[in-house]
Amino acid sequence: MSTYKVIDNQMAQALLIKRRQQSMTLADMAKETNVTRDILSQIERGKKQVVQARVFGSLISWLSKED
């Protein structure tokens, strides 16, 4: 049974900002986070807010990783 987490607009914006600051494509970010490009795109556009805990954890880890 999967556990789900909510990605708020602030987190979605932080993901987008960090990705752009690092000049990464969604495909690059997908490889680093092990989250599909489609899901990442939906999150950044605010179309997807509820994700599996694994996805949430991966994105939090990526955000907190030093550049």
N, C-alpha and C positions, 0 to 999 in steps of 0.2 A: 504494500500500500504506500503510495507516494504522499509526501507532505508538500504542501504548496506555500509559497511566500508571495507577498505583494511588492512589486517594484513601483515606488511612487515617482511622481514627475521629477523630483529633485535628483533621485538616483539615475533616472533615464537621462536627464540633462548632463549629469556628471560623466556618464559613460560616453556620451556624444562628444563632450568637450575634450576629455582625455584622448579619445580616439583621434580627433582632429588635431590636437596638439602634437601627437606622435606621428602625424601624417600617415595614418593607417587606413586601409580600406576595411570594409566590413568583412571581407574574406580573410584578411590578415588577423583581425580581431577574433574571428571565428576559430582560426587555427590555434591562437593563444589561449582562448577560453574554453574550447571544446563545446561551444554553443553554435548552433547553425546560423548562417548569415541571415536567413529569413527571420528567425526569432529575434536576432539582434536588431534588425531593421524595424520590426514591429515594436520592439521595446523603445527604441530611439524616437519613433514617430508617435508614441503614446497609444498604440493600437493593442498592445499586449501588456497587461500589468500583473497578471497572476501566472507564476511560473513554478516549475518543480523546484524543490529545495536545492537540488544538485546544481541547477542552473543559477539560482540566486547566489549560492556559495561561491561558485566559480567566478561570477561577476564581481562579487565583493572582494574576493582575493585579487582579481585583476586590478580593481580600482585602488586597492591599498598597496599594490606592488610598487616599489620604487622604480622610477624611470631609468 
